């Protein structure tokens, strides 16, 4: 086998390069996502980047959450929320807090590239 054939064989037998891990899946990306979810749930806007200005508004979050929470409420055959309100309890279980996290994450993930660019700029 000559050198050219050996080179061709190595090329043909090589494993494909693994895809790089998306920033949002790294520890820095997950930390940004968790902090941003908490910020939205507490009622504050999340400024993802300043140039271009990208903001996820808390008002948009709570509107989307309310619409999806209404679906849960409408299909709650156990009347969990009704009983909780009737008893004067402030905790509604995990269904609504889980929904809040899902809605916030769905709104934030599309901005991961802008968040990554902003994080790189801050770390510069």
Protein Blocks (a to p, Z undefined) as FASTA:
>chain_A
ZZklmmmmmmmmpccddddddfklmmklmmmmmmmmmmmmnopacdfbfbdcddddfklm
mmmmmmmmmmmmmmmmnommmmmmmnopabebjmlmmmmmmmmmmmmmmmmmmmmmmmmm
mmZZ
